[in-house]
Amino acid sequence: MSGGLYLLYLAARAARSAMRSDTAISSGASQTETAPSSVALYCHGLIMHLANPKAVLAWIALVTLGLGAEASWHDVATILVGCAILSVTIFGGYALAFSTAPMIRLYRRARRGIEGVLAAFFGFAGLRLLLSRV
């Protein structure tokens, strides 16, 4: 039940965001606030990613698939270094790709539609979860 309620909460937040205009969003920040530092933004993203149980469990599953019962410390080190390189490459690529001016413009044009689709999806999933018989 709590999962369904949480999905409905996410649906409401996404719907509210979809209804806000771009000017309302950009003027929502106070003019006296300073922009967060790169380190603060990095730490926020890292905490958000590490607190995501799906991501943590996916990495654990990947590591356990790669290691057998007789895995040596070399095997463990190789897998961990490979996962670290993969993570930095993927998330660094995301950061570079989505911070470019064309991508920012594209997202600003598509933001309301994306938020609307997410609101509908979360609402549907939340209702299905609440109305299902377990």
DSSP file (Angstrom, degrees, kcal/mol; ACC not computed):
  #  RESIDUE AA STRUCTURE BP1 BP2  ACC     N-H-->O    O-->H-N    N-H-->O    O-->H-N    TCO  KAPPA ALPHA  PHI   PSI    X-CA   Y-CA   Z-CA
    1    1 A M     >        0   0    0      0, 0.0     4,-2.2     0, 0.0     5,-0.2   0.000 360.0 360.0 360.0 -41.2    0.0    0.0    0.0
    2    2 A S  H  >  +     0   0    0      1,-0.2     4,-2.4     2,-0.2     5,-0.2   0.861 360.0  55.5 -65.1 -33.1    2.8    2.4    0.8
    3    3 A G  H  > S+     0   0    0      2,-0.2     4,-2.2     1,-0.2    -1,-0.2   0.915 108.5  47.7 -63.2 -42.8    4.4    1.8   -2.6
    4    4 A G  H  > S+     0   0    0      2,-0.2     4,-2.0     1,-0.2    -2,-0.2   0.900 112.4  48.8 -64.3 -41.4    1.1    2.8   -4.3
    5    5 A L  H  X S+     0   0    0     -4,-2.2     4,-2.2     2,-0.2    -2,-0.2   0.891 110.2  51.6 -65.8 -38.8    0.7    5.9   -2.2
    6    6 A Y  H  X S+     0   0    0     -4,-2.4     4,-2.5     2,-0.2    -2,-0.2   0.909 108.9  50.4 -64.9 -40.8    4.3    6.9   -2.9
    7    7 A L  H  X S+     0   0    0     -4,-2.2     4,-2.3     2,-0.2    -1,-0.2   0.885 109.9  50.5 -64.5 -37.7    3.7    6.5   -6.7
    8    8 A L  H  X S+     0   0    0     -4,-2.0     4,-2.3     2,-0.2    -1,-0.2   0.878 109.0  52.2 -66.3 -36.5    0.6    8.7   -6.4
    9    9 A Y  H  X S+     0   0    0     -4,-2.2     4,-2.3     2,-0.2    -2,-0.2   0.929 110.3  47.7 -62.1 -45.4    2.7   11.3   -4.5
   10   10 A L  H  X S+     0   0    0     -4,-2.5     4,-2.6     1,-0.2    -2,-0.2   0.884 110.2  53.3 -62.3 -37.9    5.3   11.2   -7.3
   11   11 A A  H  X S+     0   0    0     -4,-2.3     4,-2.6     2,-0.2    -2,-0.2   0.917 108.9  48.6 -62.9 -43.3    2.4   11.5   -9.9
   12   12 A A  H  X S+     0   0    0     -4,-2.3     4,-2.4     2,-0.2    -2,-0.2   0.908 112.4  48.3 -64.2 -41.8    1.1   14.6   -8.1
   13   13 A R  H  X S+     0   0    0     -4,-2.3     4,-2.2     2,-0.2    -2,-0.2   0.917 113.3  47.2 -64.6 -42.5    4.6   16.2   -8.0
   14   14 A A  H  X S+     0   0    0     -4,-2.6     4,-2.4     2,-0.2    -2,-0.2   0.903 112.6  49.6 -66.1 -40.5    5.2   15.5  -11.7
   15   15 A A  H  X S+     0   0    0     -4,-2.6     4,-1.6     2,-0.2    -2,-0.2   0.912 111.0  49.3 -64.7 -42.0    1.8   16.8  -12.6
   16   16 A R  H  X S+     0   0    0     -4,-2.4     4,-0.8     1,-0.2    -1,-0.2   0.903 112.6  48.0 -63.8 -40.2    2.3   20.0  -10.6
   17   17 A S  H >< S+     0   0    0     -4,-2.2     3,-0.6     1,-0.2    -2,-0.2   0.883 108.4  54.6 -66.7 -38.1    5.7   20.5  -12.3
   18   18 A A  H 3< S+     0   0    0     -4,-2.4    -1,-0.2     1,-0.2    -2,-0.2   0.823 106.5  52.5 -65.4 -30.3    4.2   19.9  -15.7
   19   19 A M  H 3< S+     0   0    0     -4,-1.6     2,-0.3    -5,-0.2    -1,-0.2   0.672  91.2  92.3 -80.7 -16.3    1.7   22.6  -15.1
   20   20 A R  S << S-     0   0    0     -4,-0.8     2,-0.1    -3,-0.6    92,-0.0  -0.572  77.3-125.5 -79.7 140.2    4.3   25.2  -14.1
   21   21 A S     >  -     0   0    0     -2,-0.3     4,-1.7     1,-0.1     5,-0.1  -0.378  21.9-111.8 -78.3 162.6    5.7   27.4  -16.9
   22   22 A D  H  > S+     0   0    0      1,-0.2     4,-2.6     2,-0.2     5,-0.2   0.861 118.5  54.0 -63.4 -35.4    9.4   27.6  -17.6
   23   23 A T  H  > S+     0   0    0      1,-0.2     4,-2.0     2,-0.2    -1,-0.2   0.874 106.2  52.2 -68.2 -35.3    9.5   31.2  -16.4
   24   24 A A  H  4 S+     0   0    0      2,-0.2     4,-0.4     1,-0.2    -1,-0.2   0.875 112.1  46.7 -66.3 -35.9    7.9   30.2  -13.1
   25   25 A I  H >< S+     0   0    0     -4,-1.7     3,-0.8     2,-0.2     4,-0.5   0.928 113.7  46.1 -71.1 -45.3   10.6   27.6  -12.6
   26   26 A S  H 3< S+     0   0    0     -4,-2.6     3,-0.4     1,-0.2    -2,-0.2   0.808 115.8  45.9 -70.7 -27.8   13.5   29.8  -13.5
   27   27 A S  T 3< S+     0   0    0     -4,-2.0    -1,-0.2    -5,-0.2    -2,-0.2   0.476  91.4  85.9 -90.6  -1.4   12.2   32.6  -11.3
   28   28 A G  S <  S+     0   0    0     -3,-0.8     2,-0.3    -4,-0.4    -1,-0.2   0.795  73.6  81.0 -68.7 -28.5   11.5   30.2   -8.4
   29   29 A A  S    S-     0   0    0     -4,-0.5     2,-0.1    -3,-0.4     0, 0.0  -0.588  91.6-110.6 -80.0 140.1   15.0   30.5   -7.1
   30   30 A S    >   -     0   0    0     -2,-0.3     3,-0.7     1,-0.1    -1,-0.1  -0.391  14.7-132.5 -68.7 145.0   15.8   33.5   -5.0
   31   31 A Q  T 3  S+     0   0    0      1,-0.2    -1,-0.1    -4,-0.1    -2,-0.0   0.728 105.8  56.7 -70.1 -21.4   18.1   36.1   -6.6
   32   32 A T  T 3  S+     0   0    0      2,-0.1    -1,-0.2     0, 0.0     2,-0.1   0.633  84.2 102.0 -86.5 -13.4   20.2   36.2   -3.4
   33   33 A E    <   -     0   0    0     -3,-0.7     2,-0.3     1,-0.1    -4,-0.0  -0.431  68.7-134.7 -70.2 143.0   20.9   32.5   -3.4
   34   34 A T        -     0   0    0     -2,-0.1     3,-0.1     1,-0.1    -2,-0.1  -0.729  26.8-103.0 -94.8 150.2   24.4   31.5   -4.6
   35   35 A A        -     0   0    0     -2,-0.3    -1,-0.1     1,-0.1     2,-0.0  -0.453  43.0-105.3 -68.9 140.8   24.8   28.6   -7.0
   36   36 A P        -     0   0    0      0, 0.0    -1,-0.1     0, 0.0    -3,-0.0  -0.324  39.2-105.9 -66.1 151.9   26.0   25.4   -5.3
   37   37 A S     >  -     0   0    0      1,-0.1     4,-2.4    -3,-0.1     5,-0.2  -0.255  26.3-109.3 -72.9 164.6   29.6   24.5   -5.9
   38   38 A S  H  > S+     0   0    0      1,-0.2     4,-2.5     2,-0.2     5,-0.2   0.870 120.8  53.3 -61.0 -37.5   30.6   21.7   -8.3
   39   39 A V  H  > S+     0   0    0      2,-0.2     4,-2.8     1,-0.2    -1,-0.2   0.915 108.8  48.7 -65.5 -42.8   31.6   19.6   -5.2
   40   40 A A  H  > S+     0   0    0      2,-0.2     4,-2.3     1,-0.2    -2,-0.2   0.909 112.7  47.9 -64.2 -41.6   28.2   20.1   -3.6
   41   41 A L  H  X S+     0   0    0     -4,-2.4     4,-2.3     2,-0.2    -2,-0.2   0.911 112.3  49.5 -64.7 -41.4   26.4   19.1   -6.8
   42   42 A Y  H  X S+     0   0    0     -4,-2.5     4,-2.7     2,-0.2    -2,-0.2   0.937 111.5  48.4 -61.7 -47.3   28.7   16.1   -7.2
   43   43 A C  H  X S+     0   0    0     -4,-2.8     4,-2.6     1,-0.2     5,-0.2   0.891 110.5  51.7 -61.9 -39.8   28.1   15.0   -3.6
   44   44 A H  H  X S+     0   0    0     -4,-2.3     4,-2.3     1,-0.2    -1,-0.2   0.932 112.5  45.2 -62.3 -45.8   24.3   15.4   -4.0
   45   45 A G  H  X S+     0   0    0     -4,-2.3     4,-2.3     2,-0.2    -2,-0.2   0.893 112.9  50.7 -64.5 -40.5   24.3   13.3   -7.1
   46   46 A L  H  X S+     0   0    0     -4,-2.7     4,-2.8     2,-0.2     5,-0.2   0.924 112.2  46.0 -64.2 -45.3   26.5   10.6   -5.5
   47   47 A I  H  X S+     0   0    0     -4,-2.6     4,-1.9     1,-0.2    -2,-0.2   0.910 112.3  51.4 -64.1 -41.8   24.3   10.4   -2.4
   48   48 A M  H  < S+     0   0    0     -4,-2.3     4,-0.3    -5,-0.2    -2,-0.2   0.912 113.9  44.1 -62.1 -42.0   21.2   10.3   -4.6
   49   49 A H  H >< S+     0   0    0     -4,-2.3     3,-1.1     1,-0.2     7,-0.2   0.918 114.5  47.4 -70.3 -43.5   22.6    7.4   -6.7
   50   50 A L  H 3< S+     0   0    0     -4,-2.8    -1,-0.2     1,-0.3    -2,-0.2   0.765 108.8  55.5 -71.2 -24.1   24.0    5.4   -3.7
   51   51 A A  T 3< S+     0   0    0     -4,-1.9    -1,-0.3    -5,-0.2    -2,-0.2   0.508  83.7  99.5 -83.9  -4.2   20.7    5.8   -1.8
   52   52 A N    <>  -     0   0    0     -3,-1.1     4,-2.1    -4,-0.3     3,-0.3  -0.736  61.8-160.3 -83.9 108.4   18.8    4.3   -4.8
   53   53 A P  H  > S+     0   0    0      0, 0.0     4,-2.8     0, 0.0     5,-0.2   0.831  87.8  58.9 -62.6 -30.2   18.3    0.6   -3.8
   54   54 A K  H  > S+     0   0    0      2,-0.2     4,-2.1     1,-0.2     5,-0.2   0.932 108.4  44.7 -63.2 -44.1   17.7   -0.4   -7.5
   55   55 A A  H  > S+     0   0    0     -3,-0.3     4,-2.2     2,-0.2     5,-0.2   0.923 114.4  48.2 -66.1 -44.5   21.2    0.8   -8.5
   56   56 A V  H  X S+     0   0    0     -4,-2.1     4,-2.3    -7,-0.2    -2,-0.2   0.935 114.0  46.4 -62.6 -46.2   22.9   -0.7   -5.5
   57   57 A L  H  X S+     0   0    0     -4,-2.8     4,-2.5     1,-0.2    -1,-0.2   0.857 110.0  54.4 -66.8 -34.0   21.2   -4.1   -6.0
   58   58 A A  H  X S+     0   0    0     -4,-2.1     4,-2.3    -5,-0.2    -1,-0.2   0.922 110.3  45.9 -64.9 -42.7   22.0   -4.0   -9.7
   59   59 A W  H  X S+     0   0    0     -4,-2.2     4,-2.5     2,-0.2    -2,-0.2   0.895 112.2  51.1 -67.1 -39.0   25.7   -3.5   -9.0
   60   60 A I  H  X S+     0   0    0     -4,-2.3     4,-2.6     2,-0.2     5,-0.2   0.927 111.1  48.6 -62.8 -43.2   25.7   -6.2   -6.4
   61   61 A A  H  X S+     0   0    0     -4,-2.5     4,-2.0     1,-0.2    -2,-0.2   0.905 111.1  50.9 -62.4 -41.1   24.0   -8.6   -8.8
   62   62 A L  H  X S+     0   0    0     -4,-2.3     4,-1.7     1,-0.2    -2,-0.2   0.918 111.9  46.4 -62.8 -43.9   26.6   -7.7  -11.5
   63   63 A V  H  X S+     0   0    0     -4,-2.5     4,-1.4     1,-0.2    -2,-0.2   0.915 111.9  50.1 -66.9 -42.7   29.5   -8.3   -9.2
   64   64 A T  H  < S+     0   0    0     -4,-2.6    -1,-0.2     1,-0.2    -2,-0.2   0.838 109.7  51.9 -67.8 -30.5   28.1  -11.6   -7.9
   65   65 A L  H  < S+     0   0    0     -4,-2.0    -1,-0.2    -5,-0.2    -2,-0.2   0.867 111.1  48.0 -69.3 -34.8   27.6  -12.8  -11.5
   66   66 A G  H  < S+     0   0    0     -4,-1.7     2,-0.4    -5,-0.2    -2,-0.2   0.713 106.1  65.9 -78.8 -20.6   31.2  -11.9  -12.4
   67   67 A L     <  -     0   0    0     -4,-1.4     2,-0.1    -5,-0.1    -1,-0.0  -0.862  68.0-156.8-107.7 136.3   32.7  -13.7   -9.4
   68   68 A G    >   -     0   0    0     -2,-0.4     3,-1.2     1,-0.0    -2,-0.0  -0.319  40.2 -90.5 -94.8-175.7   32.6  -17.4   -8.8
   69   69 A A  T 3  S+     0   0    0      1,-0.3    -1,-0.0    -2,-0.1    -2,-0.0   0.819 126.6  45.8 -67.0 -31.2   32.9  -19.3   -5.5
   70   70 A E  T 3  S+     0   0    0      2,-0.0    -1,-0.3     0, 0.0     2,-0.1  -0.070  80.6 151.8-102.9  33.5   36.7  -19.5   -5.9
   71   71 A A    <   -     0   0    0     -3,-1.2     2,-0.1     1,-0.1    -4,-0.1  -0.413  35.3-141.7 -68.2 135.9   37.3  -15.9   -6.9
   72   72 A S     >  -     0   0    0     -2,-0.1     4,-2.0     1,-0.1     5,-0.2  -0.394  28.6-103.0 -88.5 172.1   40.7  -14.5   -5.9
   73   73 A W  H  > S+     0   0    0      1,-0.2     4,-2.6     2,-0.2     5,-0.2   0.797 123.5  60.2 -66.8 -25.4   41.4  -11.0   -4.7
   74   74 A H  H  > S+     0   0    0      2,-0.2     4,-2.6     1,-0.2    -1,-0.2   0.907 104.6  48.8 -64.7 -41.6   42.7  -10.2   -8.2
   75   75 A D  H  > S+     0   0    0      2,-0.2     4,-2.5     1,-0.2    -2,-0.2   0.928 112.3  47.8 -62.9 -44.8   39.3  -11.1   -9.6
   76   76 A V  H  X S+     0   0    0     -4,-2.0     4,-2.6     1,-0.2    -2,-0.2   0.928 113.1  47.9 -62.1 -45.8   37.5   -8.9   -7.1
   77   77 A A  H  X S+     0   0    0     -4,-2.6     4,-2.7     1,-0.2     5,-0.2   0.902 111.4  50.9 -62.8 -41.3   39.9   -6.0   -7.7
   78   78 A T  H  X S+     0   0    0     -4,-2.6     4,-2.5     2,-0.2    -2,-0.2   0.925 112.3  46.0 -62.7 -45.3   39.4   -6.4  -11.5
   79   79 A I  H  X S+     0   0    0     -4,-2.5     4,-2.7     2,-0.2    -2,-0.2   0.929 114.2  48.1 -64.4 -44.7   35.6   -6.4  -11.3
   80   80 A L  H  X S+     0   0    0     -4,-2.6     4,-2.3     2,-0.2    -2,-0.2   0.913 113.4  46.6 -64.5 -42.4   35.6   -3.4   -8.9
   81   81 A V  H  X S+     0   0    0     -4,-2.7     4,-2.6     2,-0.2     5,-0.2   0.916 113.2  50.2 -65.0 -42.2   38.0   -1.4  -11.1
   82   82 A G  H  X S+     0   0    0     -4,-2.5     4,-2.5    -5,-0.2    -2,-0.2   0.913 111.5  47.9 -61.3 -43.4   36.0   -2.3  -14.2
   83   83 A C  H  X S+     0   0    0     -4,-2.7     4,-2.7     2,-0.2    -1,-0.2   0.897 111.7  50.5 -64.2 -39.9   32.7   -1.2  -12.5
   84   84 A A  H  X S+     0   0    0     -4,-2.3     4,-2.6     2,-0.2     5,-0.2   0.929 112.1  46.5 -64.4 -44.7   34.3    2.0  -11.3
   85   85 A I  H  X S+     0   0    0     -4,-2.6     4,-2.4     1,-0.2    -2,-0.2   0.917 113.6  49.5 -63.0 -43.0   35.6    2.8  -14.8
   86   86 A L  H  X S+     0   0    0     -4,-2.5     4,-2.7    -5,-0.2     5,-0.2   0.920 112.0  48.2 -61.4 -44.9   32.2    1.9  -16.3
   87   87 A S  H  X S+     0   0    0     -4,-2.7     4,-2.7     2,-0.2     5,-0.4   0.936 113.2  46.1 -62.2 -48.2   30.4    4.1  -13.8
   88   88 A V  H  X S+     0   0    0     -4,-2.6     4,-2.3     1,-0.2     5,-0.3   0.908 114.5  48.9 -63.2 -41.0   32.6    7.1  -14.3
   89   89 A T  H  X S+     0   0    0     -4,-2.4     4,-2.1    -5,-0.2    -2,-0.2   0.937 115.5  42.5 -64.0 -47.3   32.4    6.7  -18.1
   90   90 A I  H  X S+     0   0    0     -4,-2.7     4,-2.4     2,-0.2    -2,-0.2   0.963 120.5  39.3 -66.3 -52.4   28.6    6.4  -18.1
   91   91 A F  H  X S+     0   0    0     -4,-2.7     4,-2.4    -5,-0.2    -1,-0.2   0.848 116.0  51.8 -72.2 -32.5   27.8    9.2  -15.6
   92   92 A G  H  X S+     0   0    0     -4,-2.3     4,-2.6    -5,-0.4    -1,-0.2   0.905 110.3  50.3 -64.8 -40.2   30.5   11.5  -17.0
   93   93 A G  H  X S+     0   0    0     -4,-2.1     4,-2.9    -5,-0.3     5,-0.2   0.907 110.2  49.7 -62.3 -42.5   29.1   11.0  -20.4
   94   94 A Y  H  X S+     0   0    0     -4,-2.4     4,-3.0     2,-0.2    -2,-0.2   0.940 111.1  49.8 -59.2 -46.8   25.6   11.8  -19.2
   95   95 A A  H  X S+     0   0    0     -4,-2.4     4,-0.7     1,-0.2    -2,-0.2   0.922 115.0  42.9 -61.0 -44.7   26.9   14.9  -17.5
   96   96 A L  H  < S+     0   0    0     -4,-2.6     3,-0.5     2,-0.2     4,-0.3   0.926 117.3  45.9 -67.4 -43.9   28.7   16.1  -20.6
   97   97 A A  H >< S+     0   0    0     -4,-2.9     3,-0.8     1,-0.2     6,-0.3   0.914 116.6  42.8 -66.9 -42.9   25.9   15.2  -23.0
   98   98 A F  H 3< S+     0   0    0     -4,-3.0    -1,-0.2    -5,-0.2    -2,-0.2   0.468 106.7  61.0 -89.0   0.1   23.1   16.8  -21.0
   99   99 A S  T 3< S+     0   0    0     -4,-0.7    -1,-0.2    -3,-0.5    -2,-0.2   0.376  79.9 108.7-102.4   4.3   25.0   19.9  -20.0
  100  100 A T  S <> S-     0   0    0     -3,-0.8     4,-2.3    -4,-0.3     5,-0.2  -0.464  80.2-116.5 -78.0 153.5   25.4   21.1  -23.6
  101  101 A A  H  > S+     0   0    0      1,-0.2     4,-2.4     2,-0.2     5,-0.2   0.890 113.0  52.0 -58.7 -43.3   23.4   24.1  -24.8
  102  102 A P  H  > S+     0   0    0      0, 0.0     4,-2.4     0, 0.0    -1,-0.2   0.910 111.6  46.9 -62.5 -39.2   21.4   22.1  -27.5
  103  103 A M  H  > S+     0   0    0     -6,-0.3     4,-2.8     2,-0.2     5,-0.2   0.892 110.7  51.9 -68.3 -38.3   20.4   19.4  -24.9
  104  104 A I  H  X S+     0   0    0     -4,-2.3     4,-2.4     2,-0.2    -1,-0.2   0.929 112.0  46.5 -62.5 -44.5   19.3   22.1  -22.4
  105  105 A R  H  X S+     0   0    0     -4,-2.4     4,-2.0     2,-0.2    -2,-0.2   0.918 112.5  50.6 -62.8 -43.0   17.2   23.8  -25.0
  106  106 A L  H  X S+     0   0    0     -4,-2.4     4,-2.0    -5,-0.2    -2,-0.2   0.920 111.6  47.3 -61.0 -44.4   15.7   20.4  -26.0
  107  107 A Y  H  X S+     0   0    0     -4,-2.8     4,-2.0     1,-0.2    -1,-0.2   0.911 108.9  54.0 -65.3 -41.1   14.8   19.6  -22.4
  108  108 A R  H  < S+     0   0    0     -4,-2.4     4,-0.4     1,-0.2    -1,-0.2   0.884 111.8  45.7 -61.0 -36.7   13.3   23.0  -21.8
  109  109 A R  H  < S+     0   0    0     -4,-2.0     4,-0.3     1,-0.2    -1,-0.2   0.866 122.7  35.4 -71.6 -35.3   11.0   22.5  -24.8
  110  110 A A  H  X S+     0   0    0     -4,-2.0     4,-2.7    -5,-0.2     5,-0.2   0.511  89.9  97.4 -97.2  -5.9   10.1   18.9  -23.8
  111  111 A R  H  X S+     0   0    0     -4,-2.0     4,-2.8     1,-0.2     5,-0.2   0.890  83.4  47.7 -54.6 -49.2   10.0   19.3  -20.0
  112  112 A R  H  > S+     0   0    0     -4,-0.4     4,-2.1     1,-0.2    -1,-0.2   0.893 114.2  47.3 -64.1 -39.3    6.3   19.8  -19.6
  113  113 A G  H  > S+     0   0    0     -4,-0.3     4,-2.5     2,-0.2    -1,-0.2   0.910 112.4  49.4 -66.2 -42.3    5.5   16.8  -21.9
  114  114 A I  H  X S+     0   0    0     -4,-2.7     4,-2.5     1,-0.2    -2,-0.2   0.939 112.7  46.9 -61.5 -47.4    8.0   14.6  -20.1
  115  115 A E  H  X S+     0   0    0     -4,-2.8     4,-2.5    -5,-0.2    -1,-0.2   0.879 111.7  51.9 -63.2 -38.0    6.6   15.6  -16.7
  116  116 A G  H  X S+     0   0    0     -4,-2.1     4,-2.2    -5,-0.2    -1,-0.2   0.910 110.2  47.5 -64.8 -42.7    3.1   15.0  -17.9
  117  117 A V  H  X S+     0   0    0     -4,-2.5     4,-2.7     2,-0.2    -2,-0.2   0.914 112.7  49.7 -65.1 -42.0    3.9   11.5  -19.2
  118  118 A L  H  X S+     0   0    0     -4,-2.5     4,-3.1     2,-0.2     5,-0.3   0.909 109.3  52.1 -62.5 -41.3    5.6   10.7  -15.9
  119  119 A A  H  X S+     0   0    0     -4,-2.5     4,-2.4     1,-0.2    -2,-0.2   0.928 112.1  45.6 -60.6 -44.9    2.6   11.9  -13.9
  120  120 A A  H  X S+     0   0    0     -4,-2.2     4,-2.6     2,-0.2    -2,-0.2   0.922 115.2  47.3 -64.9 -43.7    0.3    9.7  -16.0
  121  121 A F  H  X S+     0   0    0     -4,-2.7     4,-2.9     2,-0.2     5,-0.2   0.948 114.7  44.8 -63.6 -49.2    2.6    6.7  -15.6
  122  122 A F  H  X S+     0   0    0     -4,-3.1     4,-2.8     1,-0.2     5,-0.2   0.902 114.3  50.3 -63.2 -40.1    3.1    7.1  -11.9
  123  123 A G  H  X S+     0   0    0     -4,-2.4     4,-2.5    -5,-0.3     5,-0.2   0.932 112.7  46.0 -62.7 -45.8   -0.6    7.7  -11.3
  124  124 A F  H  X S+     0   0    0     -4,-2.6     4,-2.6     2,-0.2    -2,-0.2   0.939 115.7  45.8 -61.4 -47.9   -1.5    4.6  -13.3
  125  125 A A  H  X S+     0   0    0     -4,-2.9     4,-2.2     1,-0.2    -2,-0.2   0.895 113.2  50.4 -64.5 -39.9    1.1    2.4  -11.6
  126  126 A G  H  X S+     0   0    0     -4,-2.8     4,-2.4    -5,-0.2    -1,-0.2   0.921 112.5  45.8 -64.8 -43.9    0.1    3.8   -8.2
  127  127 A L  H  X S+     0   0    0     -4,-2.5     4,-2.6     2,-0.2    -2,-0.2   0.915 112.2  51.3 -65.2 -42.5   -3.6    3.1   -8.7
  128  128 A R  H  X S+     0   0    0     -4,-2.6     4,-0.9    -5,-0.2    -1,-0.2   0.906 111.8  47.8 -60.3 -41.0   -2.9   -0.4  -10.1
  129  129 A L  H  < S+     0   0    0     -4,-2.2     3,-0.3    -5,-0.2    -1,-0.2   0.904 114.1  45.8 -68.1 -40.8   -0.8   -1.1   -7.1
  130  130 A L  H  < S+     0   0    0     -4,-2.4    -2,-0.2     1,-0.2    -1,-0.2   0.855 117.3  43.6 -70.0 -34.0   -3.4    0.2   -4.6
  131  131 A L  H  < S+     0   0    0     -4,-2.6    -1,-0.2    -5,-0.2    -2,-0.2   0.499  91.3 104.6 -92.2  -3.1   -6.3   -1.6   -6.3
  132  132 A S  S  < S-     0   0    0     -4,-0.9     2,-0.7    -3,-0.3    -3,-0.0  -0.448  70.0-128.4 -77.0 151.8   -4.5   -4.9   -6.9
  133  133 A R              0   0    0      1,-0.1    -2,-0.1    -2,-0.1    -1,-0.1  -0.892 360.0 360.0-102.1 117.3   -5.4   -7.9   -4.7
  134  134 A V              0   0    0     -2,-0.7    -1,-0.1     0, 0.0    -2,-0.0   0.415 360.0 360.0-100.6 360.0   -2.3   -9.4   -3.2
